Amino acid sequence: MSISISRHRRLLAHLWDTSFRPASHLCLLQTDDELTEFLLSNRLSVQDLWALREAPLHQIGALRPRRLYCIIKDIFDPRPVDFARPLFSQITHLEIFDDPGHLSDGGWSSLALIPNLTHLAFNDNEFIPLLPKLLCACASLRGLALVMPEEVPQPLHEEVSDQLARDTRFLWISNAEYIRDWHQGALTGEDYWSRAGQFIERRKGNVTNLLD
């Protein structure tokens, strides 16, 4: 599906607030060259970018979001992934839609190169064996989440080591309505990250085993 600026004025209107200032939240389900040219030529101050479909580096590389939800492989392909790129320089919250096979374990550990990263999330339980390494490599992390579309089945809980389960920064998140949750956060500041932060703060005072 192609998004035409001339035919989708109502969609583009959501990119601007009532004061005609650039919006700080942007959700891209699909992008095309016309829309991307519009975004970059108007230098939208995007602080929160949700991009499920392809969002290659040449299209979004000039942005400096603080929150990014994306497929890392699609941003860089066919180039090597480089988390030291300016695109990542201001990011504090990052949710990754990739599967683990898109990078080596060492490649994922290079997430530690993101200087301001405090919150990290994955959507694939195959990342579980890698999570303890990431918690060690990314010392600045305050929260590391596995975001699942439904309640986490017990067999997955059994894959989590005691070390990971007892780390107050790790948590499961059940979130079946990804886009709705993101939109709610854009409007009110209340999203799964805000709820996770509250939960993590409670856990710091009462460390519990997530396997229980």
N, C-alpha and C positions, 0 to 999 in steps of 0.2 A: 504494500500500500504506500503510495506517495502522498506526502503532505504538501499541499499547495498553499502558499501564503495568500494568494488572491482568493482562494476558495474557502479558507479556514480562518477568517478574521476573528471569529469568536474564540477559537483555540489560542491564537496568538495573543488575544486580549488578556488571557490569564497570565501572560508573562509580565504584565505591568500592573502596578497597583493604581489606586484611584488618583494618586498625585502624579501619574505618568512617569514614575521613576522605575528603573529596572527592577524586576522581581528578583528575589534572592533564592527562590525555590523553583526547580525546573524538573519535570518528569518527562522523559523521552522514551516512549515505547518503541518507536521507530524514527529514524532520522533520514533526511535526504539532503542533497547538496544545497537546495534552495533554502530550507529551514536553517541549516547550519550557517550558511552565508549571512542570513539575517541575524542570527544570534551573535556571531562574532563581529560583524560590522557595526552593530549597535552596542558592543561591549557590555553585554548584560553582566551585572555583578552577581553571578550565580554563586551562592554559598552552599547550596544543597542540590546535588545533581543525582537523579535516579534514572539510570539508563539500562534497561533490560536488554535491548537489542544492540546491534553493532554501533559503537561510538568510537571510531578510530581516532588515533592520536592527532592526525592532521586536522580533525574537526574540532576536538575539544581541548587540545593541548594548550591553548592560550588561556583557558579558564583556571581559576585558583579556588576551587571549592573547599569548604571546610568539611563537608559531608559528601561521600561518594558511594553510590550503590551501582555495581557494574560487573561486567565480565572482563577481567584483566586481559585475557588472551585476545579478545576482540579489539581492545584498545591498541595493542602493540603489533599484532600479526601483520606482516611476517617478521617484524623486527624482534630482537630479544627484549624481554621484559626488563624494565629499568625503573625501580621505585625511587631512584634519585632524581627523576625528571621533575621540572618545576610544577607540573600538574599536581604532584603529590605534596608540595612543599607546605601547604597550609592545612592539609587534611588532618582532622582529629578523629572522625568517625568513618570507618570503611567497612562496607558489606560486600563480600565477594561472591558472585554467582557461579564461578568456575567449578569444575571438578578437579580433584587433586592432581590428576594426570597431566594437566596443562603446564605444570612446572615441576621441576625436581624438588626434593625436600630442601636443598640448599637455596633454590630459587625462591621458595616461599619464606624461608628464613630471612631473605633479604628485605622482607617487609620492615625489618628493623631500621632500614635506611630512611624510612619516612619520619622526619624529625619531630612532628607534633602528634603522632598517632597515639591516641589514648583508648579508643574503642574499636574492636575488630570483630567481625561476624562472618561466618560461613553458612552455607545452606546444605552442605553435603556431609553426611555422617562419616564418609570415608576419610575426612580430615582428622578424625579422633586421634589416631596414633601420632599425628604431627603436632597436636595442640600443646603438649608439655614443652616441646622444643621451642615453640613460638612464644610461650609465656616466659621462657628463659631468655630468648634472643631479643624480645621486644620489652625491655625493662620499663618503658614508659606506659605500658598498657594498664588501664584501670579496669577494663572489662573485656572478656573474650567469650563470645556467644556462638552457640550452634542454633540457628533459627530454622525451625521445622514447621511445615504446613499443618501439622496435626500433633496430637499428644505423642510424646516420645515413647515408643514401645520398650518394654523391659529388656529385651535382648540388646538394645543399644546402650542402656544403662550399664549392662554387664561388661561392655567393651571399655568403659571408662576406668582408668587406673585410680587407685586410692589417692595417688599424688595429685592427679588432676581434679578429682572429685572434692578434695579438701582445699583446693586453691580458691580463695574467696572471690577471685576475679572471673572464674569460669561459671557459666550457667547455660541451661537449656532455655529456649524461648519458643513457645508455640504461637505461631502467627500465620493463620490461614489467609488473611486479607492483606497482602503485602502493600498493594497500591493504596487501599483505603487507609491503612495505618500510616503510610508515608504522608498522605494528604492531610490526615488529622494532625500529624506532627507539624506540617507546614503551616496550618491554620492556628493551632493552639499551643504548639510546643510539647504536646503530650503524645508520645509514641512509644514504641517498644524500648527505645534507648532510654527514655526518661524513666520508664518503669523498671528497666534493668538496673539503672543507677541507684534507685531507691532500694531495690532488693539487695544489691551488693553492699550498700552502706549498712543495711540491717545484718547481713551475714558477717561483716567485720567484727561486730560485737558478739556474735553467736555462731561460730564456725560449725557447720553441720556437714555430715557426709552426704553427698548427693546420691549415693548408692542406697541409702536407707529409705 
